[in-house]
Amino acid sequence: MHVVSVRTGLGRAALAACGVSVLLAPSAGAAVSGTGQPGGVRGEVVTVTTAKVGAPGNAAVGVVPFTDAVYRSCADAPPGSADCLMVGGVDDPYEIGQFEITVAQWVAFLNTADRGGRDPHGLYDRTESSSAWPKYGSIDFSAAAPDGHHYSVAFPEWADKPYGFADFLKAARFVNSLYNGRLISRGASTSGTFEYATYEVELSPQTERGMYDLARPDATRAGGSGFVVPSQNEWIKAAYYDPSGGGTYSYWKYPTNAGVFGDGDASAPAPTVLHPTTGDVTNGATQPLASYHATGLPAPSWCPGQVQPAVCATANPFGLDPIAYAAAYQGSLGTVGQARTTSPWGTLDQGGNAVEWTDTITPPPAGGDPARVWRREHGGVSNAGAYQMWPSAVGLQPQDNVFFGHTYPWLGFRVGVVGDSGPCKP
């Protein structure tokens, strides 16, 4: 198995995984000796589970951004739909994260990539702390902590929630850390018709080069094999493309169910209800289900039990008055996977929870700054309606949107694997 080039530590370990010399870590998330890292630097260990996506060469469909339809081709779109684009077609098999990257995984990355707590690459903002933002602050920073321990999950309940303050450059650095890391083990499993791979990786502190050379603002994939931020087409195919032919032109309207194009939100999944102090999903038996803000219902929301509800309802780092704050910030991110409704390929939370980055570069919108690099985003969000879960919800943002990094707590990502990622053969 070649997850990445054998010139990297992860590639060498991938070869070892097919033999007998695999070093097993004590547990996921624990710090282990960095024998595979430059200078013996210790890296945190993360476990990433991916869903396998097959049916290579599937047909794409046409979408007009944020409209309630898909088309066999853009020639079939309504007259004047100059912004129609074809999405969802992928030529090769690949893998995509079963879940969004969690706060615990991101903290492990922070303590590996920024052991000294100096943050030269802007990986952390004070608005992410529980003291600055009691309702949404999931990560605390301590300048006095020992190297490798400056960052911590703010409250235990946050550990298994999506990391929600990502820009693309943060996502790319996480992927580079995986790409340059040391593979400890790889396992395969199935659930019904779904196939999964589970990677246990000691993260690398090398974040600036790997799958993405971040010396280039418009960085694209540097290799054909390894960990990636999924492309827009990879993301959409995993979320909507039904290899059995369900939906419309084999595409579902939601990542949770086929739905009916043209019916607004009538066939949308039910919205999650979150435990008020833990953020766990309490109505998982209701299916299909997704974390989004359904029309006429409260947004899914919670406040860490260690914080007084009145503080969560009013305290914010922007000085917004309680009424404006309540209107702008309603939905919360729930525990990953607990909505339980799978996409056609076995992923979870591609509908709802956090909006997610892709690595697809796109022209800016009308009036957008052409000097900046814009990338596509996708997925529902717990603070927005069902339309955000449609295949046509092809959002875009500058990859380094500092404003969003300060003010938007619902922007995450999941990782993918491309190339020769099949199980080891004897």
Backbone hydrogen bonds, N-H to C=O, Kabsch-Sander energy under -0.5 kcal/mol:
donor,donor_aa,acceptor,acceptor_aa,energy
2,H,420,D,-0.9
3,V,1,M,-0.6
8,T,5,S,-2.1
11,G,5,S,-0.5
12,R,8,T,-2.2
13,A,9,G,-2.2
14,A,10,L,-2.1
15,L,11,G,-1.7
16,A,12,R,-1.9
17,A,13,A,-2.2
18,C,14,A,-0.6
18,C,15,L,-1.2
19,G,16,A,-2.1
21,S,16,A,-0.5
24,L,22,V,-0.6
29,G,45,V,-1.8
30,A,27,S,-1.7
32,V,43,G,-1.5
34,G,40,G,-0.6
35,T,33,S,-1.6
37,Q,34,G,-1.9
40,G,37,Q,-1.9
41,V,38,P,-1.4
43,G,32,V,-0.8
45,V,30,A,-0.9
46,V,201,V,-2.5
48,V,199,Y,-2.7
50,T,197,A,-3.2
51,A,96,I,-3.6
52,K,195,E,-2.8
53,V,94,Y,-3.1
54,G,52,K,-0.5
57,G,90,V,-2.4
58,N,55,A,-0.9
58,N,90,V,-0.9
61,V,87,V,-2.4
62,G,71,Y,-3.5
63,V,85,L,-2.3
66,F,392,S,-2.4
67,T,64,V,-1.6
69,A,67,T,-1.7
71,Y,62,G,-2.3
76,D,73,S,-1.7
77,A,74,C,-1.0
81,S,78,P,-1.6
82,A,80,G,-1.9
84,C,81,S,-1.7
85,L,63,V,-2.4
87,V,61,V,-2.9
94,Y,53,V,-1.9
95,E,417,V,-2.7
96,I,51,A,-2.1
97,G,415,V,-3.2
98,Q,49,T,-2.9
99,F,49,T,-0.6
101,I,413,F,-2.8
103,V,158,W,-0.6
103,V,161,K,-2.4
104,A,159,A,-2.1
106,W,102,T,-2.3
107,V,103,V,-2.7
108,A,104,A,-2.1
109,F,105,Q,-1.9
110,L,106,W,-2.8
111,N,107,V,-2.5
112,T,108,A,-0.8
112,T,109,F,-0.7
113,A,109,F,-3.5
114,D,110,L,-2.5
115,R,112,T,-0.6
117,G,114,D,-1.4
122,G,119,D,-1.1
128,E,125,D,-2.4
129,S,126,R,-2.1
133,W,129,S,-2.2
137,G,133,W,-3.4
138,S,136,Y,-0.7
139,I,128,E,-2.4
140,D,152,S,-2.6
142,S,150,H,-2.5
145,A,142,S,-0.9
148,G,115,R,-2.3
149,H,146,P,-2.0
152,S,140,D,-2.1
154,A,138,S,-3.0
158,W,155,F,-2.5
159,A,156,P,-1.4
161,K,158,W,-2.0
163,Y,101,I,-2.7
166,A,411,L,-2.7
168,F,399,Q,-0.9
169,L,399,Q,-1.1
171,A,167,D,-2.1
172,A,168,F,-2.9
173,R,169,L,-2.0
174,F,170,K,-2.2
175,V,171,A,-2.2
176,N,172,A,-2.6
177,S,173,R,-2.1
178,L,174,F,-1.9
179,Y,175,V,-3.2
180,N,176,N,-2.7
181,G,178,L,-1.2
182,R,202,E,-2.4
183,L,181,G,-0.6
184,I,200,E,-3.3
185,S,200,E,-1.4
187,G,198,T,-2.4
189,S,196,Y,-2.1
191,S,194,F,-2.2
194,F,191,S,-2.1
196,Y,189,S,-3.0
197,A,50,T,-2.3
198,T,187,G,-2.7
199,Y,48,V,-3.1
200,E,185,S,-2.6
201,V,46,V,-2.7
201,V,199,Y,-0.6
202,E,182,R,-2.9
203,L,44,E,-3.1
203,L,201,V,-0.7
204,S,177,S,-1.4
207,T,205,P,-0.9
213,D,220,T,-0.5
214,L,208,E,-2.6
214,L,212,Y,-1.0
216,R,213,D,-1.9
219,A,216,R,-1.2
222,A,211,M,-2.8
226,G,418,V,-2.4
228,V,416,G,-2.3
235,W,231,S,-2.8
236,I,232,Q,-2.8
237,K,233,N,-2.6
238,A,234,E,-2.0
239,A,235,W,-1.6
240,Y,236,I,-2.7
241,Y,236,I,-0.7
241,Y,237,K,-1.4
242,D,250,S,-3.4
245,G,242,D,-2.2
248,T,251,Y,-2.5
249,Y,247,G,-0.5
251,Y,248,T,-1.6
252,W,240,Y,-2.4
253,K,258,A,-2.1
254,Y,257,N,-1.7
263,D,260,V,-1.6
266,A,263,D,-1.9
268,A,265,D,-1.4
270,A,288,P,-2.3
272,T,290,A,-1.5
275,H,280,D,-3.3
279,G,275,H,-2.0
282,T,273,V,-3.0
283,N,273,V,-0.6
286,T,283,N,-2.0
287,Q,285,A,-0.6
290,A,270,A,-2.3
291,S,351,G,-0.6
292,Y,290,A,-1.1
293,H,381,V,-0.7
293,H,384,A,-2.8
294,A,292,Y,-1.0
297,L,294,A,-1.9
303,C,276,P,-2.6
305,G,277,T,-1.4
307,V,304,P,-2.5
311,V,308,Q,-1.0
312,C,308,Q,-2.0
313,A,309,P,-2.1
314,T,310,A,-0.7
314,T,311,V,-0.9
315,A,311,V,-3.0
319,G,316,N,-0.9
325,Y,321,D,-2.8
326,A,322,P,-2.4
327,A,323,I,-1.7
328,A,324,A,-2.0
329,Y,325,Y,-2.6
330,Q,328,A,-0.6
332,S,300,P,-3.0
335,T,279,G,-1.7
336,V,160,D,-2.6
338,Q,335,T,-1.4
340,R,337,G,-1.2
342,T,340,R,-0.5
343,S,347,T,-1.7
345,W,238,A,-0.7
346,G,343,S,-1.6
348,L,98,Q,-2.5
349,D,341,T,-0.5
352,G,350,Q,-0.6
353,N,291,S,-2.5
354,A,352,G,-0.6
355,V,410,W,-2.2
356,E,378,H,-3.2
357,W,412,G,-1.7
358,T,376,R,-2.1
359,D,230,P,-1.8
362,T,374,W,-2.3
368,G,365,P,-2.9
372,R,369,D,-1.3
374,W,362,T,-0.5
374,W,372,R,-0.6
375,R,397,Q,-2.5
376,R,360,T,-2.1
377,E,395,G,-2.3
378,H,356,E,-2.7
380,G,350,Q,-0.9
382,S,353,N,-2.0
384,A,381,V,-2.0
388,Q,385,G,-1.5
389,M,386,A,-2.4
390,W,387,Y,-1.5
393,A,390,W,-1.7
394,V,392,S,-2.5
395,G,377,E,-0.8
395,G,393,A,-1.6
397,Q,375,R,-2.0
399,Q,373,V,-3.0
401,N,398,P,-1.2
402,V,400,D,-1.3
405,G,401,N,-2.0
406,H,402,V,-1.3
406,H,403,F,-0.6
407,T,403,F,-1.9
408,Y,404,F,-2.8
411,L,164,G,-2.6
411,L,408,Y,-0.5
412,G,355,V,-3.5
412,G,410,W,-0.6
416,G,228,V,-2.8
417,V,95,E,-2.0
418,V,226,G,-2.3
421,S,419,G,-1.6
